[in-house]
C-alpha cells in the first residue's frame, strides 16, 4: 500500500467485462481507514483468492501502510496504528469460510459490536483492530480479479467497492463512443459526477452541459426560430446546440413531458433535430447522457412517466451502488471532506472510534450528498476541537425512506 504522498498507479481499464455469463465469487478484504488518520486516504482492497492466511499487524514508525506476501498462500498487512499489536489478528481460510482470530492483542479485535477471540466472517462484516476498520467482501468476477484493478476513479475521489469498480471499468471502455448512456441510482449517489467523468474519459472537444429536465421546456432544449413564438425576435439556440461536440446531461429524464420525450426519441434515432418553428433539420453532434433517480425503473414505465421506447434508445445503462452498500468507501470520502474543508484551524485529522463506528452503521438514505453535508456540519460544530466526536456528528436514529410505488412491470 502506498503512503499518502506516493502516487498510485493508474488502474487498468482495458479489461473486457462480458455480462450475463457465469461468474466465480472471490473474497476480498477492504481496509476502510483508521480513526487516528481520518484525513489520510489509506483505503485499500486486497483480494484473498489464492491465500489461506492473512496476518494484520502494526507498521514500523514513520513508515506508510504496506502489504507484503512472504509466501504465495499468506498475506501480511501492516497499518500505522499505535493501538495495533505487532501481530494483532489473523484471518484463516477454513472449509466453512474465512475466520477472524485475535492473536492475543492487548486492545482486542472487535466484530459485530463485541470483542471477539474468533469470529466467522460473512460478506459485508465490518471488524476493528485497534482503531483501524476493515470489511470482508465477496464479489463475483468472470475470472480471478486482476491485481491492477484494486481502485477506480469517481470524480474527485476513488472507490474500492468491487461492484462499483466493475461498473466504472466497463463504463471507461464505452466512454469514447457516441452511444447514449443512462445512469441509474438513488438520490445523492453521484450520477452527475459520473456523467462528468464519462465526458472527461471521452476526450470530446466540446463542453459538458447539464440540464434539469424538471425545469426544462422545449424551447430551452431545442431552441427556436425567429417569430416562432412570443419574444422570439431572433434565432435562439438550445441546450443541444450548446453541447455541440460535447456532452449533454439530461438529469431526471423521466420528468420530461411525454411530448418532449417523443421528440427526443427522434433526435436519438435520426441524429438530427428541429428548432421550434423551423422545418430544416439540424445535425446533432452532442453525446447524450441521461439519469433516473431510481435503480428500479419498471414502475416509471407502467405509470407512463417514462416511455419504454425512449429508454430503449439509451444503449448502455450504468447502475451506481448506494452508499449503504459500499461502506468500504467511507474512509475515502471522509478523508476527501476533511482535506477539502477550508477555514478550520487546526484542521481536524482524527475521529473518535465511536464516531467512526456510527458513520459505518448509519444507512445514509441520501447517500454521498448527505454524508458530505453531515460531516461538514459536524466540523463546524466541533470548532477548534482536534477530534471529531460522536456528539459533533449528531446523526439521527434513522431517516424514513419514501415508499416507492410497487414495481408492477419490469422491462
TILOVEX-901862 format. One record per residue (C-alpha): x, y, z; residue in one letter. Coordinates in steps of 0.02 Angstrom, whole numbers, padded with zeros to 5 digits, always signed. Layout:
REM residues N
XYZa
...
This chain:
REM residues 411
+00000+00000+00000x
+00063+00171-00045x
+00081+00313+00078x
-00016+00475+00060x
+00120+00562-00041x
+00159+00415-00155x
+00068+00423-00323x
-00045+00274-00353x
-00033+00175-00515x
-00168+00212-00643x
-00296+00070-00642x
-00300-00041-00795x
-00466-00012-00882x
-00429-00117-01036x
-00514-00270-00965x
-00667-00327-01061x
-00814-00371-00949x
-00943-00486-01030x
-01106-00477-00935x
-01236-00613-00905x
-01109-00753-00900x
-01069-00871-00755x
-00956-00789-00628x
-00848-00850-00485x
-00858-00768-00314x
-00692-00706-00247x
-00661-00648-00067x
-00578-00482-00029x
-00527-00380+00123x
-00554-00192+00120x
-00454-00076+00232x
-00581+00063+00263x
-00473+00181+00366x
-00403+00225+00536x
-00490+00339+00661x
-00323+00422+00705x
-00281+00451+00519x
-00453+00508+00463x
-00386+00642+00345x
-00274+00517+00252x
-00337+00408+00111x
-00260+00242+00164x
-00401+00133+00098x
-00351-00022+00004x
-00434-00176-00071x
-00342-00341-00051x
-00401-00492-00149x
-00389-00653-00047x
-00407-00776-00191x
-00261-00898-00179x
-00222-00853+00002x
-00255-00962+00153x
-00197-00843+00290x
-00191-00655+00319x
-00093-00576+00463x
-00133-00399+00523x
-00002-00303+00622x
+00075-00133+00652x
+00194-00050+00529x
+00363+00019+00583x
+00367+00201+00641x
+00369+00334+00504x
+00328+00201+00375x
+00173+00208+00270x
+00047+00066+00271x
+00106-00076+00163x
+00069-00254+00113x
+00187-00398+00081x
+00169-00581+00036x
+00301-00687+00125x
+00227-00842+00042x
+00103-00860-00101x
-00031-00927+00016x
-00001-00795+00152x
-00029-00607+00156x
+00040-00486+00286x
-00047-00318+00309x
+00039-00181+00408x
-00050-00022+00465x
+00004+00136+00554x
-00098+00120+00713x
-00021+00129+00886x
-00165+00026+00955x
-00123-00120+00839x
-00001-00252+00902x
+00146-00318+00803x
+00041-00473+00770x
-00136-00418+00808x
-00258-00531+00714x
-00261-00672+00588x
-00384-00718+00452x
-00388-00903+00410x
-00473-00995+00268x
-00566-01147+00333x
-00684-01271+00247x
-00835-01169+00306x
-00763-00999+00254x
-00647-00864+00322x
-00623-00844+00510x
-00558-00693+00605x
-00445-00741+00752x
-00373-00623+00881x
-00187-00657+00908x
-00186-00611+01093x
-00181-00423+01061x
-00188-00301+01206x
-00326-00190+01135x
-00426-00332+01060x
-00516-00369+00898x
-00698-00316+00882x
-00833-00383+00766x
-01023-00362+00772x
-01002-00237+00915x
-00910-00357+01033x
-00733-00406+01073x
-00702-00574+00990x
-00572-00710+01008x
-00637-00786+00847x
-00774-00741+00725x
-00835-00819+00563x
-00838-00684+00430x
-00988-00660+00318x
-00995-00545+00166x
-01014-00365+00223x
-00949-00392+00400x
-00852-00245+00475x
-00720-00276+00609x
-00592-00173+00705x
-00410-00199+00750x
-00358-00060+00869x
-00429+00097+00786x
-00420+00028+00609x
-00579-00029+00522x
-00595-00170+00394x
-00733-00250+00291x
-00743-00426+00223x
-00816-00437+00047x
-00857-00564-00086x
-00879-00514-00268x
-00919-00619-00422x
-00800-00600-00570x
-00789-00691-00735x
-00610-00737-00691x
-00488-00701-00550x
-00487-00512-00518x
-00332-00432-00594x
-00210-00359-00467x
-00212-00192-00558x
-00399-00169-00530x
-00400-00125-00345x
-00472+00051-00361x
-00559+00160-00489x
-00585+00347-00512x
-00752+00427-00475x
-00736+00615-00495x
-00628+00694-00360x
-00617+00532-00260x
-00591+00348-00294x
-00680+00189-00246x
-00626+00018-00183x
-00803-00057-00194x
-00787-00209-00310x
-00961-00186-00385x
-00929-00004-00424x
-00753-00040-00490x
-00826-00162-00615x
-00958-00037-00672x
-00829+00101-00691x
-00706-00010-00787x
-00846-00057-00906x
-00901+00124-00920x
-00723+00181-00958x
-00723+00068-01110x
-00884+00139-01183x
-00842+00321-01144x
-00756+00361-01312x
-00909+00304-01412x
-01056+00417-01455x
-01186+00294-01390x
-01312+00371-01269x
-01290+00317-01087x
-01418+00314-00948x
-01360+00316-00765x
-01475+00238-00635x
-01461+00267-00449x
-01537+00342-00294x
-01529+00525-00249x
-01356+00582-00198x
-01255+00433-00263x
-01158+00543-00385x
-01243+00519-00554x
-01190+00693-00611x
-01012+00658-00552x
-01005+00501-00657x
-01077+00594-00807x
-00936+00722-00796x
-00812+00579-00778x
-00879+00497-00936x
-00861+00663-01029x
-00680+00678-00969x
-00642+00499-01021x
-00723+00525-01192x
-00600+00658-01246x
-00737+00758-01334x
-00688+00935-01384x
-00850+01022-01336x
-00918+01074-01167x
-01010+00971-01037x
-01186+01040-01015x
-01308+00983-00880x
-01495+01024-00878x
-01629+00976-00753x
-01774+00904-00851x
-01898+00951-00714x
-01873+01135-00758x
-01839+01116-00945x
-01955+01169-01087x
-01942+01128-01272x
-01878+01300-01318x
-01732+01283-01199x
-01691+01108-01259x
-01712+01126-01448x
-01700+01315-01474x
-01822+01416-01580x
-01827+01511-01745x
-01868+01696-01765x
-02054+01731-01743x
-02096+01553-01690x
-02167+01616-01525x
-02186+01772-01422x
-02024+01863-01381x
-01930+01761-01513x
-01858+01913-01604x
-01710+01811-01667x
-01648+01634-01686x
-01609+01558-01518x
-01503+01403-01493x
-01548+01273-01364x
-01452+01158-01248x
-01422+01035-01390x
-01332+01173-01487x
-01233+01223-01331x
-01169+01044-01314x
-01101+01036-01491x
-00953+00915-01498x
-00978+00893-01311x
-01093+00803-01189x
-01271+00846-01138x
-01332+00778-00971x
-01521+00761-00957x
-01545+00748-00769x
-01706+00659-00715x
-01761+00623-00893x
-01923+00546-00828x
-01978+00723-00782x
-01990+00774-00965x
-02168+00791-01034x
-02223+00645-01145x
-02224+00757-01300x
-02044+00810-01270x
-01995+00629-01237x
-02070+00582-01407x
-01969+00718-01494x
-01811+00664-01405x
-01836+00487-01471x
-01825+00558-01648x
-01665+00650-01603x
-01582+00492-01536x
-01645+00387-01681x
-01608+00502-01830x
-01464+00603-01758x
-01548+00768-01802x
-01672+00891-01727x
-01780+01039-01774x
-01783+01206-01686x
-01959+01261-01644x
-02034+01346-01795x
-01901+01279-01913x
-01926+01149-02050x
-01742+01123-02090x
-01664+00982-01986x
-01500+01011-01896x
-01370+00877-01864x
-01337+00826-01685x
-01155+00814-01631x
-01185+00806-01443x
-01169+00647-01342x
-01322+00616-01231x
-01316+00554-01052x
-01475+00537-00950x
-01508+00499-00767x
-01653+00421-00674x
-01666+00439-00487x
-01704+00256-00453x
-01619+00092-00495x
-01790+00008-00519x
-01875+00099-00661x
-02009-00025-00713x
-02144+00068-00618x
-02097+00231-00707x
-02144+00149-00871x
-02302+00068-00803x
-02360+00239-00737x
-02322+00323-00903x
-02185+00434-00831x
-02051+00363-00945x
-02078+00299-01120x
-02011+00125-01149x
-01955+00169-01325x
-01857+00317-01256x
-01768+00207-01129x
-01729+00082-01267x
-01633+00217-01362x
-01505+00227-01222x
-01391+00085-01270x
-01290+00075-01109x
-01360+00076-00932x
-01246+00105-00782x
-01307+00072-00605x
-01224+00164-00461x
-01213+00074-00295x
-01296+00165-00146x
-01178+00216-00007x
-01251+00094+00119x
-01193-00049+00005x
-01015+00017-00016x
-00968+00054+00164x
-00787+00018+00120x
-00780+00187+00031x
-00824+00290+00186x
-00641+00313+00235x
-00601+00383+00062x
-00749+00502+00066x
-00709+00556+00244x
-00528+00598+00203x
-00586+00696+00050x
-00709+00800+00152x
-00582+00833+00291x
-00447+00887+00168x
-00562+00994+00063x
-00642+01085+00211x
-00563+01258+00223x
-00558+01383+00365x
-00530+01255+00502x
-00384+01295+00617x
-00322+01173+00671x
-00384+01053+00538x
-00467+00900+00612x
-00373+00742+00569x
-00441+00618+00698x
-00608+00540+00739x
-00665+00462+00899x
-00683+00274+00864x
-00865+00284+00919x
-00895+00419+00787x
-00812+00313+00652x
-00920+00166+00707x
-01077+00274+00692x
-01030+00329+00516x
-01014+00147+00464x
-01178+00093+00547x
-01288+00234+00480x
-01389+00189+00323x
-01361+00356+00230x
-01532+00369+00144x
-01472+00518+00041x
-01305+00437+00003x
-01143+00533-00032x
-01228+00703-00036x
-01295+00677+00141x
-01128+00608+00201x
-01033+00763+00144x
-01162+00882+00219x
-01168+00790+00386x
-00979+00784+00405x
-00957+00969+00357x
-01092+01016+00482x
-01003+00914+00616x
-00840+01005+00577x
-00925+01173+00604x
-00999+01111+00769x
-00830+01044+00826x
-00750+01216+00810x
-00569+01207+00867x
-00579+01030+00936x
-00438+00919+00866x
-00550+00765+00871x
-00721+00740+00791x
-00831+00652+00919x
-00998+00564+00915x
-01083+00717+00990x
-01021+00827+00848x
-01098+00711+00718x
-01272+00708+00796x
-01338+00585+00666x
-01524+00543+00680x
-01577+00369+00728x
-01646+00344+00552x
-01725+00445+00413x
-01881+00358+00347x
-01864+00318+00163x
-02003+00372+00046x
-02106+00224-00008x
-02088+00180-00192x
-02241+00129-00293x
-02250-00058-00324x
-02150-00118-00473x
-02294-00191-00574x
-02200-00202-00737x
-02019-00237-00774x
-01939-00206-00944x
